[in-house]
Amino acid sequence: MKGYLQLENGMTFEGELFGKIQEKVIGEVVFNTSMTGYQEILTDPSYYGQIVTMTYPLIGNYGVNFDYEQSDSCKARGFIVKEVCYKPNNFNNEMTLPDYLESEDITALSGIDTRMLTKVLRNEGVMRGMITTHMMPKTKLIEILDEHDNSKSVFTVSTSNTYEIKGKKDAKHIVIYDYGIKTNIINMFKEKGLNLTIVPFDTKAEDVLKINPDAVFLSNGPGDPMDLPMCVEEIKKLIGKLPILGICLGHQLASLALGGTTKKLKFGHRGGNHSVKNLANERVFITSQNHGYVVDKLPKDVEVTYTHVNDGSIEGMRVRDKKIYTVQFHPEACPGPTDNGNVLDEILKVIE
Ligand SMILES: NC(=O)CC[C@H](N)C(=O)O
C-alpha cells in the first residue's frame, strides 16, 4: 500500500507502507548512519516518539533476534528505509523486520530516497513529520503536529518500580536513575558484578541517599534535558554527597545540575561512526552516538574530557573533587563499535 512522509517544511516523499499500517504517525524525523543495528535503534528508549530514517540503503537483511533488544519493545514511532528485506538470511534470525514492526505496532515506509531525505534534514535541520496513508494540506499537517506534545517522553519510558540486580558479594552498589536505560548499559554493569538498584526518573534525592549506595548513575533517555527541571533539582542535591556517573541524557542532566547549559543540535549525532577526541591524550576513537541535544556551556570548575571531532561539541566532562564523570557518547555500543568499553572502567574508577 502506498504511503507518504510529509515534512513540516512542506516536502512529501512517497513510498510503500510496511509494518503496522496506521492512518497517521507523528514524530521528529531524524537520521541514523549506522549500517547495521536497526533493531537496537528501534528499541533504544532514547528514540521514543521519533521517526527514524536509516541512511544505509538496505535494511532488514539479517532479520530480527530478540537478544538484540535494548528495551522491552520498539520505542521509535516510525521507520523509514530505502529498501527493506523480506527474506533475511542469518543463522540466528527469528523474524523478518516487516513482521516484527507489525507485531510492535510500528509504521514504516520503504522506497524512500533516504539520501535526499537526509540531505534535507542536514541542510534544514531535523524537523517534525508524519507518515500517513493520505496526503493532507500543509496547514492541516502543521495543526496536527502542533497538537502533539512529546515533552513527557521520559515519564513513559522510565521504570515505574524500583528493582534490584544482585552482583558479587562485596561489589560496589550503584543506584541507577532510569530515564529510559538501554539494556546493554545494565548488562555492562552486570558483567562487572556490581550491585544495582534501578529507580524511577522522579525518585527523590533523599530516597537515593537512604539506600546509601557507592555512586549514582544517570542513564540515557529521550527528549530535551530542559524538559526535566525536577530531575535536575534532585541531581543538584546529590552533588558532593555521592559520586555521579552518566551517559548521554544523564551527562546532559548532570551538566545542567552543575550550572551548565544545553542546546539543540541542528541534525543530531546518530550513528556508529562518530569520532571523539580524548583531550587527556589527544587520541581519537570511533563511538556510537544517539543524541539531538548537547551540552553547550559548562562552569569553569568543570573539565571537558572529550570533544566531537566533526563539530567540536562537548562529549564528556568531569569534576574531580565532586567525583562526577559523564560522557555524551555510548560506550555500551549496541549498535556500534565496542572499542570504548574501557570508558566505563574510566567512569567507574571515580568510585574507587
Ligand atoms: N541517547 C540519549 O540519552 C539522548 C539524550 C537526549 N534525548 C538527546 O537527544 O540529546
The ligand as a MOL file (V3000), in Angstrom:
LIG
                    3D

  0  0  0     0  0            999 V3000
M  V30 BEGIN CTAB
M  V30 COUNTS 10 9 0 0 0
M  V30 BEGIN ATOM
M  V30 1 N 20.6850 8.8130 23.9980 0
M  V30 2 C 20.3320 9.7870 24.8170 0
M  V30 3 O 20.3600 9.6820 26.0400 0
M  V30 4 C 19.8050 11.0400 24.1610 0
M  V30 5 C 19.7210 12.2380 25.0610 0
M  V30 6 C 18.7730 13.2980 24.5750 0
M  V30 7 N 17.4330 12.7810 24.4960 0
M  V30 8 C 19.2000 13.8280 23.2160 0
M  V30 9 O 18.5790 13.5540 22.2150 0
M  V30 10 O 20.1870 14.5430 23.1570 0
M  V30 END ATOM
M  V30 BEGIN BOND
M  V30 1 1 1 2
M  V30 2 2 2 3
M  V30 3 1 2 4
M  V30 4 1 4 5
M  V30 5 1 5 6
M  V30 6 1 6 7
M  V30 7 1 6 8
M  V30 8 2 8 9
M  V30 9 1 8 10
M  V30 END BOND
M  V30 END CTAB
M  END
